[in-house]
Amino acid sequence: EPLNYGHRHPLLLLNEDQLIVARCSRCGEEVSTPCFSCAQNCGFYLHKVCAEAPLELNHPFHHNHPLVLMQNAPYIYICTFCGQI
C-alpha cells in the first residue's frame, strides 16, 4: 500500500481502463492511469511513481547526507541535517 502523504482517506489504485482528468497532488503534473485516487472521491490523486517514491534516498549531488521525502506539501526531498533541497 502506498503512503497517503498525509491524506486522511485510503487510496485506491486505478487501472489502465479508467480515464482521469486531474493533477497529481504531489508533483502537480497531469495524472494518467495507473494512478492512486482517494477512496472517498475528494479529488486527491497521485501518480503511481509519486506514491511509491522512497522515503529516503542518497543522491550523487548531495552525497554527505541522505535526503528525506517530506510528508506534507511541498512533497520534495530535503536533507534534515543541512536543510538542502
C-alpha distance (Angstrom), angle and dihedral (degrees) to the residues before:
residue distance angle dihedral
E1 . . .
P2 3.82 . .
L3 3.75 124.8 .
N4 3.77 112.4 -93.1
Y5 3.83 93.7 -141.6
G6 3.77 92.8 -131.4
H7 3.80 93.3 -47.7
R8 3.81 111.4 143.5
H9 3.83 97.7 -142.7
P10 3.82 129.9 68.1
L11 3.80 118.1 -98.5
L12 3.81 126.0 -126.9
L13 3.80 127.2 -155.5
L14 3.81 111.2 -122.8
N15 3.80 114.9 -153.4
E16 3.79 132.6 -138.9
D17 3.82 98.1 -87.2
Q18 3.81 94.8 65.8
L19 3.82 122.4 88.6
I20 3.82 113.8 -137.2
V21 3.80 126.6 -170.8
A22 3.79 104.2 -174.5
R23 3.79 144.4 97.0
C24 3.79 127.1 -105.4
S25 3.79 109.8 -102.1
R26 3.81 89.6 -142.7
C27 3.82 107.2 43.8
G28 3.83 101.1 15.4
E29 3.81 95.0 -128.5
E30 3.81 122.4 128.4
V31 3.80 112.1 -85.4
S32 3.77 128.5 -133.8
T33 3.78 130.1 179.1
P34 2.90 135.3 -49.3
C35 3.80 89.2 55.2
F36 3.78 139.9 126.2
S37 3.79 122.1 -103.6
C38 3.78 133.6 -173.7
A39 3.81 110.6 -94.0
Q40 3.83 88.5 -138.6
N41 3.85 93.4 55.2
C42 3.80 93.7 -122.6
G43 3.82 94.7 143.5
F44 3.83 99.4 -96.4
Y45 3.84 111.4 139.1
L46 3.80 134.0 168.7
H47 3.78 131.5 -170.9
K48 3.79 108.4 -118.2
V49 3.81 89.2 -118.5
C50 3.84 91.5 50.1
A51 3.80 91.9 48.7
E52 3.80 92.0 49.5
A53 3.82 96.9 45.1
P54 3.81 112.4 132.9
L55 3.80 117.5 -101.6
E56 3.79 91.1 -131.9
L57 3.78 133.8 20.9
N58 3.76 141.4 175.4
H59 3.78 112.8 -129.8
P60 3.84 125.0 -163.2
F61 3.83 91.3 -133.1
H62 3.81 91.0 54.2
H63 3.79 103.9 33.9
N64 3.83 98.1 151.4
H65 3.81 96.1 73.1
P66 3.83 136.4 14.5
L67 3.81 118.0 -105.1
V68 3.81 117.6 -126.0
L69 3.82 123.3 -149.5
M70 3.80 109.6 -122.0
Q71 3.81 111.9 -124.6
N72 3.82 94.7 -147.1
A73 3.79 131.5 51.4
P74 2.92 126.4 -39.8
Y75 3.82 89.3 50.5
I76 3.78 97.8 -152.1
Y77 3.78 136.0 135.0
I78 3.80 113.2 -105.3
C79 3.78 134.3 176.3
T80 3.79 107.0 -117.3
F81 3.81 89.8 -159.2
C82 3.81 103.0 52.4
G83 3.83 101.2 10.3
Q84 3.82 95.7 -123.0
I85 3.82 114.5 151.5
